Amino acid sequence: MNMKHTTRWGVLVASLVTSLHAVADPAVVFDMGGKFDKSFNEAAFRGMEKWKKDTGKNYLSFEIANESQREQALRRMAEKGASPIIGIGFGQASSIEKVAKEFPKLQFAIIDMVVNQPNVQSVVFKEHEGSFLVGVMAAIASKSGKVGFVGGMDIPLIRRFQCGYEQGAKFANAKAEVFSNMTGTTGAAWNDPARGGELAKAQFAKGADVVFAAAGGTGMGVYQAAKDGGKLAIGVDSNQNYVQPGTMLTSMVKRVDLAVYNVAKGHTPGVSVLGLKEGGVDYAADEFNAKMITPEMKKRVDAAKADIVSGKIKVADYMADNACKF
């Protein structure tokens, strides 16, 4: 082979390698609230950034501004040959189902919902288990015996958080009262801190002194209201203990970062379920809340955690067990 042909062959191989590399790059489509929502989306962002750091590879990403962009964003990623394409949030289910059918040779994944397609990996969590733990902590920390819950969009998934939280609170204190409110019925409910603050203040006015927010960006208003009122709050999804130090009792951590990292590292079609046993959910303890978690509280919540993992305590699941019908 002469030098001219060798050069052409080298260019062809380089082009092929570049093409294959592009096809191998994963993509993530963040949902409403954006990748810096300090909650669900941001956890996914951290997972992808860890994957990028560990592999030295890049990934594509898009933050939707409204619900109508989901399908368009997923299809654009597929047309670029990205794989796996990861949709963050249950709201992307119908779009992923549609686009995954159109691109059967590509891999897709969804976090927080199940899509039954042969090229889709669905990752869901046992939110009720983690919420049970923070419910235990809320009831122990409460001086009034009254605790609150502020949810985002009123959907079964968020009712699952609420149901687990109530069970945990009443496990720790059978006489505990739990006040609950949902922010709204549309996607806007995830990003309305003003409304979150109003709902929290109303619960504080009724005597609650600890409030758990499972509401995305709306939770920021709940935490601010707790700080302003000298009450306690509990974060969600990401470790939000740092948001209002001294106010945040703990956070119900949902390892969306771990789920996204694992999908990017090795896509597995089917359903993956992550609970306490799998390290998918937990409560957060760090330097920001170390002084707020008493030895007695830690002992009781860790005992409850061990009993849930072993099966001694079964936390009823709102979405499966016909429990906590509000």
Secondary structure as the mmCIF struct_conf table of DSSP 4:
data_model
#
loop_
_struct_conf.conf_type_id
_struct_conf.id
_struct_conf.beg_label_comp_id
_struct_conf.beg_label_asym_id
_struct_conf.beg_label_seq_id
_struct_conf.end_label_comp_id
_struct_conf.end_label_asym_id
_struct_conf.end_label_seq_id
HELX_RH_AL_P HELX_RH_AL_P1 MET A 3 ALA A 24
STRN STRN1 ALA A 27 PHE A 30
TURN_TY1_P TURN_TY1_P1 MET A 32 GLY A 33
TURN_TY1_P TURN_TY1_P2 LYS A 35 PHE A 36
BEND BEND1 ASP A 37 SER A 39
HELX_RH_AL_P HELX_RH_AL_P2 PHE A 40 THR A 55
STRN STRN2 LEU A 60 GLU A 63
BEND BEND2 ALA A 65 ASN A 66
TURN_TY1_P TURN_TY1_P3 GLU A 67 SER A 68
HELX_RH_AL_P HELX_RH_AL_P3 GLN A 69 GLU A 79
TURN_TY1_P TURN_TY1_P4 LYS A 80 GLY A 81
BEND BEND3 SER A 83 PRO A 84
STRN STRN3 ILE A 85 ILE A 88
BEND BEND4 GLY A 89 GLY A 89
HELX_RH_3T_P HELX_RH_3T_P1 PHE A 90 GLN A 92
HELX_RH_AL_P HELX_RH_AL_P4 ALA A 93 GLU A 102
TURN_TY1_P TURN_TY1_P5 PRO A 104 LYS A 105
BEND BEND5 LEU A 106 LEU A 106
STRN STRN4 PHE A 108 ILE A 111
BEND BEND6 ASP A 112 MET A 113
TURN_TY1_P TURN_TY1_P6 PRO A 118 ASN A 119
STRN STRN5 VAL A 120 PHE A 125
HELX_RH_AL_P HELX_RH_AL_P5 GLU A 127 ALA A 141
BEND BEND7 LYS A 143 GLY A 145
STRN STRN6 LYS A 146 MET A 153
BEND BEND8 ILE A 155 ILE A 155
HELX_RH_AL_P HELX_RH_AL_P6 PRO A 156 ALA A 172
TURN_TY1_P TURN_TY1_P7 ALA A 174 LYS A 175
STRN STRN7 GLU A 177 GLY A 184
BEND BEND9 THR A 185 THR A 186
HELX_RH_3T_P HELX_RH_3T_P2 GLY A 187 TRP A 190
BEND BEND10 ASN A 191 ASN A 191
HELX_RH_AL_P HELX_RH_AL_P7 PRO A 193 ALA A 205
TURN_TY1_P TURN_TY1_P8 LYS A 206 GLY A 207
STRN STRN8 VAL A 210 ALA A 214
BEND BEND11 ALA A 215 ALA A 215
HELX_RH_3T_P HELX_RH_3T_P3 GLY A 216 THR A 218
HELX_RH_AL_P HELX_RH_AL_P8 GLY A 219 GLY A 229
TURN_TY1_P TURN_TY1_P9 GLY A 230 GLY A 230
STRN STRN9 LEU A 232 ASP A 237
BEND BEND12 SER A 238 SER A 238
TURN_TY1_P TURN_TY1_P10 ASN A 241 VAL A 243
BEND BEND13 GLN A 244 GLN A 244
TURN_TY1_P TURN_TY1_P11 PRO A 245 THR A 247
STRN STRN10 MET A 248 LYS A 254
HELX_RH_AL_P HELX_RH_AL_P9 VAL A 256 LYS A 265
STRN STRN11 GLY A 270 LEU A 274
TURN_TY1_P TURN_TY1_P12 LEU A 276 GLY A 279
BEND BEND14 GLY A 280 GLY A 280
STRN STRN12 VAL A 281 TYR A 283
BEND BEND15 ASP A 286 ASP A 286
TURN_TY1_P TURN_TY1_P13 GLU A 287 MET A 292
BEND BEND16 ILE A 293 ILE A 293
HELX_RH_AL_P HELX_RH_AL_P10 PRO A 295 SER A 310
TURN_TY1_P TURN_TY1_P14 GLY A 311 GLY A 311
BEND BEND17 LYS A 312 ILE A 313
HELX_LH_PP_P HELX_LH_PP_P1 VAL A 315 ASP A 317
TURN_TY1_P TURN_TY1_P15 TYR A 318 ALA A 320
BEND BEND18 ASP A 321 ASP A 321
BEND BEND19 CYS A 324 CYS A 324
#
